[in-house]
Amino acid sequence: MVMKRLVIATTLLALGCLPALAQPKPAVSHALKPDLAYGAYQRGFFLTAKKEAEERLKKQPKDAAAMTLLGEIYSQGLGVPANPKIAADWYDKAAQLNDPHAMSILGLMMYEGIGVPRDAARGKILLEKSAGKGNALAAYNLGLIMISSDSPVEIAHAAMLFQKAAEADIPDAQHALGFLYLQGRGLEKNSEEAAKWFLRAADNGSIAGEVEYAILAYKGEGMPANAELAAKYFKRAAYKGNAIAQNRLARLYAVGRGVPQDKVEAASWHMLAASKGLADAWLDADLRDLSRDDQARAERIMRERAASES
């Protein structure tokens, strides 16, 4: 299960504080109407955006959207040195004016202790307020906090939060919801619903969603078995560097299921997955009779693919 860490929108990721598990739209796009500040931000003129936001605040001291924009600029270090403390100050000001995005980001910063003293309880409260105002990313992150509970009530609440975020097209929430449906955790087990949400996650760019959907397609769980479809989604994830997908794709090439049998392709994907620590004794045995020329070709292809991942 991959639901381990919280996700902060475009903020904080640039600071290396948290892994990028979700890819939401630009964080302030909902907050600022088309104007000089947001227009400059969209075009990458961050110092101009900062100046325009500051000018707006001189005229409108309670402009939460401008405060949130400044928080984004300082959290990501856009045109200025990254400074989570200053970012948190701006988010705090906007959160006091009930800006849902600012509440969401500040809540995460408090929960993790980034730019502010760690205060998990207050961070959770801010996430709840933001989620209550319809912020999908806040709902997802709050679900991540609650899913670790042993309480069936909290797990069911987490499933509901994932559902809200999934319907708003947060790919990691779609994968998480699919996982809960597959396991029957927090809601009734339903493999068809799991497959549906894994597919939506996959088509929204979730590598985990691609792998899970491919596994269900291959097994025929929640959908008719379809080796070609499984190979398609394993291949998508494999080219993005996922070792599990690379291993499964190698097996498909080895036996010619869903793809034409090709021992060289099988060996190249197997070697790439093995280089990441995913050993497979069955593939070792199946591919041990490759000729020296085929082995060399497979190694060359593997190196090219490894280079493309870096």
C-alpha positions, 0 to 999 in steps of 0.5 A: 500500500502506498498511502503513507505520506501527505501531499502538499500541492505545488508548494513544499515539493520544491523544498524537497520536504515531501514526495510528489504523490499527487499532481494537482493543478496550479495551487492558486489558479482557483483563488485569483481572478485573471489579473496582473499578479496571477497572469505573471505567476502563470507566465513564470514572471514570479518577481512581477507576480510578487510585486503585484500581489504586494501592491494589491495588499496595500490597497486591499489588506484582506486580499486572501488570494494575494496572500496565498500567492505570496505563500506559493512564491516563498514556499517554492522559492520562485524568484526568491529564496525558498522560505517555509517560515515566510510562506507559512506566515502568508498562508496563516494570514489567508487561512484566518480569512477562510481561504480553503487552499491556504488552510489546506497547505498550512494544515499540512505544514503544521502537521509535518512541522514545516516552517512552523512548530509541529502541531498535528492537532491544529494541522488536522483541524485546518485540513478538516475545515479546508475539506469542508469547504470543498478542497479536494487535496485537503480531503485526500490528505485528511484521509491519509491521516485517518486511514492509519487508524484502527477505528472502523469509523475513521477508516470509513470516514477516510474512504468517504474523503478519498471518494470526494478527492477521487471525484475531483480527479486527484490521481492518488486519491483515485488509486487509494479509493481503488485499493480500499474497494479491492481490500474491502476496507472502509467500504464494501469490497467491490473489484469492479469499482476498484478496477474503475478507479485504478483505470481513472488513476492510471489515465490521470498519470498515476503509475501505481494506478497503471500497475494495479489496473494491469494486474486486475486486467491480467487476472480478470478481477473486476473485469474480463481477463485481457492480457493485451490490456494488461501489457499496455498498462504494464508497459506504460508504467515500465517506461516510467521506471516502475520495477514491478511493471518492468518485471511483469512485462518481462514475464509477458515477453518471456511467454508471449502473453499480451505481446509477441514472445521476445526473449531479448525484450524479456531479458532487457526488462528483467535486467532493469527490474533486477538492477533495482532489487527486484529479483526473479528466479523464474526469469533467470531460469527461463532466460539462461539459454540466451545466446551471447549476441542476444544477451549483449543486445538485451544489456544494451537495450537495458542500459539505454532504458536505464539512461532514459529514466535518469 
